[in-house]
Amino acid sequence: MNALSLAALTVLELSPVEMVRCAAATGYAHVGLRLLPAMPHEPVWDAAGDTPLVRELRHVLAGSGVGVLDIEILRLTPGVDVRGFLPVLETGAALGARFVLVAGNDADEARLTDRFGLLCDLAAPFALSPYLEPMPWTDLRDVVHAARIVEAAGRANAGVLVDPIHFDRAGSTFAQLASIAPQRLAYMQFCDAPAERPTSVDELLRQARGDRLLPGDGGLGLRELLRAMPLDLPLSLEIPLARPAGLPARERARRAMDATRRLLESIAD
């Protein structure tokens, strides 16, 4: 069965150290650590470089049996200095991460491609693989666009990160997915959502950032998507739940794990 990772957005209120403890208590093999905030209102942790938090995190990881699948989120914007991400890459490597989640927030495709290639070059000595995650409200809208940039960059450690809700909301197809080289699809995110697509960007963002569904509770065609992806790839469970309100982080993590396992077992049967 696919190895399961607890993504930061599922339990965003937790510190990286608390995330590892939560993942260990609920049976996850990995975590995905948000070392840089995705949005201005999110918690900011002193999680890049040789900081007290990073030292504690390494200690807790070593005794937890939990590995680090990916680190996030690196945004490639028009004015970004890609070399400024080096402390984050160094920290990710020290923590044992395998992948780096990258957002493409630049409408200039040539510049985005060049900067993504540079990021891949900076990540390579640390055995890290940057993966572009297309999101339909960004300049990098869908898997076709992401794959085009990955192939144009031409780096062996580059890939495309598929998230079921973004894949569906962008109108992507399994035929498009089949055109991507399997080695570019070494892990994916996992969640469910209502089958009906939002008609406004505000609702698109609201669902994606804070109101997804447990696998099997929505209408995203997860079984078909898994069959279209390479076998046995790790799944990062990115499932921010809005209902029921006030559910503790550990319970949300447990429900995400249990629902995913049930769905995977139904496919195996």
C-alpha positions as a Python dict, from the first residue, in 0.01 Angstrom:
ca = {
    (1, 'M'): (0, 0, 0),
    (2, 'N'): (112, 355, -66),
    (3, 'A'): (313, 521, 211),
    (4, 'L'): (113, 804, 367),
    (5, 'S'): (241, 1146, 468),
    (6, 'L'): (72, 1408, 685),
    (7, 'A'): (73, 1739, 497),
    (8, 'A'): (107, 2069, 680),
    (9, 'L'): (-224, 2213, 559),
    (10, 'T'): (-415, 1932, 729),
    (11, 'V'): (-292, 2042, 1073),
    (12, 'L'): (-170, 2394, 1000),
    (13, 'E'): (-195, 2517, 1359),
    (14, 'L'): (75, 2271, 1470),
    (15, 'S'): (443, 2358, 1483),
    (16, 'P'): (677, 2131, 1283),
    (17, 'V'): (772, 1949, 1604),
    (18, 'E'): (407, 1902, 1701),
    (19, 'M'): (336, 1779, 1348),
    (20, 'V'): (592, 1502, 1378),
    (21, 'R'): (448, 1392, 1711),
    (22, 'C'): (97, 1398, 1565),
    (23, 'A'): (206, 1192, 1264),
    (24, 'A'): (382, 936, 1485),
    (25, 'A'): (76, 902, 1711),
    (26, 'T'): (-162, 847, 1419),
    (27, 'G'): (44, 601, 1212),
    (28, 'Y'): (190, 810, 930),
    (29, 'A'): (517, 709, 767),
    (30, 'H'): (607, 1068, 676),
    (31, 'V'): (529, 1434, 725),
    (32, 'G'): (539, 1730, 491),
    (33, 'L'): (687, 2031, 670),
    (34, 'R'): (591, 2388, 585),
    (35, 'L'): (920, 2564, 658),
    (36, 'L'): (803, 2883, 483),
    (37, 'P'): (445, 3014, 517),
    (38, 'A'): (223, 2999, 211),
    (39, 'M'): (13, 3300, 313),
    (40, 'P'): (79, 3611, 524),
    (41, 'H'): (-173, 3510, 793),
    (42, 'E'): (-14, 3169, 858),
    (43, 'P'): (209, 3083, 1154),
    (44, 'V'): (576, 3159, 1096),
    (45, 'W'): (826, 2914, 1244),
    (46, 'D'): (1201, 2972, 1281),
    (47, 'A'): (1254, 2660, 1074),
    (48, 'A'): (1538, 2736, 831),
    (49, 'G'): (1902, 2710, 932),
    (50, 'D'): (2063, 2593, 1255),
    (51, 'T'): (1789, 2722, 1484),
    (52, 'P'): (1670, 2582, 1819),
    (53, 'L'): (1349, 2467, 1650),
    (54, 'V'): (1536, 2281, 1377),
    (55, 'R'): (1766, 2115, 1630),
    (56, 'E'): (1463, 2002, 1833),
    (57, 'L'): (1292, 1886, 1515),
    (58, 'R'): (1589, 1669, 1417),
    (59, 'H'): (1591, 1514, 1766),
    (60, 'V'): (1218, 1441, 1762),
    (61, 'L'): (1232, 1298, 1409),
    (62, 'A'): (1517, 1066, 1505),
    (63, 'G'): (1311, 904, 1779),
    (64, 'S'): (974, 905, 1606),
    (65, 'G'): (1005, 656, 1320),
    (66, 'V'): (859, 928, 1094),
    (67, 'G'): (1044, 1057, 787),
    (68, 'V'): (1013, 1385, 599),
    (69, 'L'): (859, 1342, 255),
    (70, 'D'): (863, 1704, 141),
    (71, 'I'): (920, 2062, 249),
    (72, 'E'): (723, 2366, 139),
    (73, 'I'): (645, 2616, 8),
    (74, 'L'): (888, 2785, -230),
    (75, 'R'): (720, 3046, -450),
    (76, 'L'): (878, 3144, -779),
    (77, 'T'): (758, 3504, -817),
    (78, 'P'): (884, 3767, -1065),
    (79, 'G'): (1115, 3927, -809),
    (80, 'V'): (1236, 3619, -622),
    (81, 'D'): (1606, 3554, -555),
    (82, 'V'): (1621, 3178, -599),
    (83, 'R'): (1957, 3155, -419),
    (84, 'G'): (1781, 3293, -114),
    (85, 'F'): (1615, 2952, -79),
    (86, 'L'): (1948, 2783, -1),
    (87, 'P'): (1899, 2782, 380),
    (88, 'V'): (1561, 2612, 332),
    (89, 'L'): (1712, 2351, 101),
    (90, 'E'): (1997, 2288, 345),
    (91, 'T'): (1748, 2247, 628),
    (92, 'G'): (1531, 2013, 424),
    (93, 'A'): (1831, 1796, 347),
    (94, 'A'): (1935, 1791, 714),
    (95, 'L'): (1586, 1672, 804),
    (96, 'G'): (1595, 1396, 542),
    (97, 'A'): (1339, 1540, 300),
    (98, 'R'): (1305, 1401, -52),
    (99, 'F'): (1094, 1661, -232),
    (100, 'V'): (1046, 2038, -240),
    (101, 'L'): (699, 2175, -313),
    (102, 'V'): (722, 2471, -553),
    (103, 'A'): (452, 2717, -663),
    (104, 'G'): (480, 2897, -997),
    (105, 'N'): (363, 3256, -945),
    (106, 'D'): (516, 3417, -1253),
    (107, 'A'): (334, 3479, -1581),
    (108, 'D'): (664, 3501, -1772),
    (109, 'E'): (708, 3136, -1869),
    (110, 'A'): (1069, 3173, -1987),
    (111, 'R'): (1172, 3338, -1659),
    (112, 'L'): (977, 3084, -1454),
    (113, 'T'): (1147, 2800, -1642),
    (114, 'D'): (1494, 2948, -1591),
    (115, 'R'): (1439, 3004, -1222),
    (116, 'F'): (1290, 2659, -1172),
    (117, 'G'): (1595, 2511, -1345),
    (118, 'L'): (1825, 2708, -1113),
    (119, 'L'): (1629, 2586, -812),
    (120, 'C'): (1673, 2228, -933),
    (121, 'D'): (2047, 2287, -967),
    (122, 'L'): (2065, 2427, -612),
    (123, 'A'): (1863, 2133, -478),
    (124, 'A'): (2056, 1857, -657),
    (125, 'P'): (2360, 1846, -421),
    (126, 'F'): (2117, 1795, -134),
    (127, 'A'): (1944, 1501, -311),
    (128, 'L'): (1622, 1705, -321),
    (129, 'S'): (1370, 1703, -606),
    (130, 'P'): (1170, 2025, -665),
    (131, 'Y'): (814, 1951, -775),
    (132, 'L'): (594, 2215, -938),
    (133, 'E'): (239, 2212, -807),
    (134, 'P'): (-12, 2359, -1054),
    (135, 'M'): (-308, 2544, -899),
    (136, 'P'): (-587, 2677, -1121),
    (137, 'W'): (-587, 3031, -974),
    (138, 'T'): (-210, 3081, -1024),
    (139, 'D'): (11, 3151, -1324),
    (140, 'L'): (86, 2777, -1329),
    (141, 'R'): (-268, 2657, -1384),
    (142, 'D'): (-260, 2286, -1475),
    (143, 'V'): (-51, 1972, -1519),
    (144, 'V'): (9, 2041, -1890),
    (145, 'H'): (168, 2376, -1811),
    (146, 'A'): (370, 2234, -1521),
    (147, 'A'): (498, 1943, -1730),
    (148, 'R'): (598, 2179, -2011),
    (149, 'I'): (811, 2384, -1772),
    (150, 'V'): (963, 2075, -1612),
    (151, 'E'): (1065, 1933, -1949),
    (152, 'A'): (1192, 2269, -2074),
    (153, 'A'): (1405, 2304, -1760),
    (154, 'G'): (1554, 1964, -1842),
    (155, 'R'): (1669, 1867, -1494),
    (156, 'A'): (1658, 1506, -1383),
    (157, 'N'): (1542, 1595, -1030),
    (158, 'A'): (1235, 1794, -1143),
    (159, 'G'): (875, 1681, -1128),
    (160, 'V'): (504, 1766, -1129),
    (161, 'L'): (298, 1744, -809),
    (162, 'V'): (-62, 1636, -871),
    (163, 'D'): (-324, 1742, -616),
    (164, 'P'): (-668, 1589, -689),
    (165, 'I'): (-867, 1906, -616),
    (166, 'H'): (-644, 2123, -836),
    (167, 'F'): (-635, 1856, -1106),
    (168, 'D'): (-1014, 1847, -1118),
    (169, 'R'): (-1079, 2221, -1085),
    (170, 'A'): (-838, 2296, -1370),
    (171, 'G'): (-1030, 2058, -1596),
    (172, 'S'): (-727, 1833, -1643),
    (173, 'T'): (-771, 1490, -1801),
    (174, 'F'): (-621, 1147, -1760),
    (175, 'A'): (-497, 1166, -2119),
    (176, 'Q'): (-296, 1474, -2025),
    (177, 'L'): (-161, 1294, -1723),
    (178, 'A'): (-56, 998, -1939),
    (179, 'S'): (159, 1230, -2148),
    (180, 'I'): (382, 1307, -1847),
    (181, 'A'): (686, 1084, -1802),
    (182, 'P'): (628, 855, -1499),
    (183, 'Q'): (960, 955, -1342),
    (184, 'R'): (821, 1310, -1314),
    (185, 'L'): (536, 1182, -1094),
    (186, 'A'): (715, 1034, -793),
    (187, 'Y'): (462, 1144, -531),
    (188, 'M'): (123, 1314, -515),
    (189, 'Q'): (-112, 1489, -277),
    (190, 'F'): (-445, 1338, -180),
    (191, 'C'): (-788, 1466, -77),
    (192, 'D'): (-1148, 1470, -190),
    (193, 'A'): (-1395, 1752, -264),
    (194, 'P'): (-1749, 1799, -395),
    (195, 'A'): (-1797, 1692, -756),
    (196, 'E'): (-1952, 2026, -849),
    (197, 'R'): (-1683, 2274, -945),
    (198, 'P'): (-1691, 2621, -791),
    (199, 'T'): (-1809, 2901, -1017),
    (200, 'S'): (-1602, 3176, -851),
    (201, 'V'): (-1236, 3213, -762),
    (202, 'D'): (-1331, 3298, -404),
    (203, 'E'): (-1512, 2966, -362),
    (204, 'L'): (-1232, 2783, -541),
    (205, 'L'): (-983, 2924, -290),
    (206, 'R'): (-1209, 2865, 10),
    (207, 'Q'): (-1251, 2497, -67),
    (208, 'A'): (-887, 2439, -156),
    (209, 'R'): (-744, 2614, 148),
    (210, 'G'): (-990, 2522, 419),
    (211, 'D'): (-1282, 2298, 326),
    (212, 'R'): (-1182, 1974, 155),
    (213, 'L'): (-1337, 1631, 214),
    (214, 'L'): (-1198, 1302, 333),
    (215, 'P'): (-1113, 1055, 54),
    (216, 'G'): (-1430, 876, -48),
    (217, 'D'): (-1663, 1147, 84),
    (218, 'G'): (-1660, 1358, -234),
    (219, 'G'): (-1674, 1318, -609),
    (220, 'L'): (-1323, 1363, -747),
    (221, 'G'): (-1280, 1017, -899),
    (222, 'L'): (-988, 928, -676),
    (223, 'R'): (-980, 560, -771),
    (224, 'E'): (-944, 646, -1139),
    (225, 'L'): (-679, 908, -1062),
    (226, 'L'): (-473, 661, -860),
    (227, 'R'): (-493, 407, -1142),
    (228, 'A'): (-364, 674, -1383),
    (229, 'M'): (-60, 749, -1165),
    (230, 'P'): (250, 532, -1117),
    (231, 'L'): (200, 245, -874),
    (232, 'D'): (265, 270, -501),
    (233, 'L'): (379, 631, -497),
    (234, 'P'): (371, 813, -160),
    (235, 'L'): (55, 1010, -88),
    (236, 'S'): (69, 1340, 98),
    (237, 'L'): (-268, 1380, 271),
    (238, 'E'): (-352, 1749, 234),
    (239, 'I'): (-705, 1765, 374),
    (240, 'P'): (-800, 2079, 565),
    (241, 'L'): (-1142, 1999, 712),
    (242, 'A'): (-1398, 2266, 795),
    (243, 'R'): (-1653, 2021, 936),
    (244, 'P'): (-1710, 1930, 1205),
    (245, 'A'): (-1585, 2259, 1344),
    (246, 'G'): (-1333, 2249, 1627),
    (247, 'L'): (-1206, 1898, 1556),
    (248, 'P'): (-859, 1863, 1718),
    (249, 'A'): (-558, 1829, 1488),
    (250, 'R'): (-481, 1474, 1594),
    (251, 'E'): (-838, 1363, 1523),
    (252, 'R'): (-831, 1530, 1181),
    (253, 'A'): (-505, 1351, 1102),
    (254, 'R'): (-650, 1019, 1216),
    (255, 'R'): (-966, 1059, 1009),
    (256, 'A'): (-761, 1146, 701),
    (257, 'M'): (-544, 839, 754),
    (258, 'D'): (-838, 602, 813),
    (259, 'A'): (-1039, 728, 515),
    (260, 'T'): (-740, 699, 282),
    (261, 'R'): (-661, 348, 397),
    (262, 'R'): (-1021, 240, 342),
    (263, 'L'): (-1017, 378, -11),
    (264, 'L'): (-683, 214, -92),
    (265, 'E'): (-805, -119, 46),
    (266, 'S'): (-1118, -97, -168),
    (267, 'I'): (-901, -57, -477),
    (268, 'A'): (-680, -350, -378),
    (269, 'D'): (-988, -570, -334),
}
